[in-house]
Amino acid sequence: MQSIANIKSISYLKSHAAQISDDLEMNGNPFFITQNGEASMVIESVKQYQEKEALLAALKIIALGEKDRLQGKGISVADSRAQLLVARQSRK
């Protein structure tokens, strides 16, 4: 887990938005914005956001697969390999 080093107030965000954008692009560390002394929002780079979304999507797929496996859905590894072999041979 990364440390929370970039804690800034909302007034700092208002007056230094371009600088925050440049810093995000250079090092990628998110900014934690406070309002009235309380955590209010997190600002992260688009790249970091997209990577996080891709990871969440992959985790959801894994969770769905595990749910199906526990319900007895799906096929064994041996059956899967046999199906792949048949599919490869039919393409030849």
C-alpha positions, 0 to 999 in steps of 0.5 A, a space after each residue: 500500500 502506498 503512503 499518503 504523501 500528497 495531502 492538500 486542501 481544496 483551496 490548494 487544488 483550486 489555486 494549483 490545479 495545473 501543478 497537480 496535473 503536472 505532478 500526476 503526469 510525472 510521478 503518478 502519486 495520487 493527491 488526497 484533497 481535504 475539505 474542512 480538515 476531512 478527506 473529501 476526494 482523491 485525484 489520480 492520473 487517467 493512466 492510473 485510473 484506467 489500470 485500476 479499472 482494468 484490474 477491477 474488471 479482471 477480478 470480477 471475471 475471476 470472481 464469476 469464474 470461481 462462483 461458477 466453479 463452486 456451483 459445479 458449472 464448467 468443465 475439467 482441465 482435461 475436458 478443456 484440453 481435449 476440446 482445444 485439441 479438437 478445435 485445433 485439428 478441425 482448423 487444419 
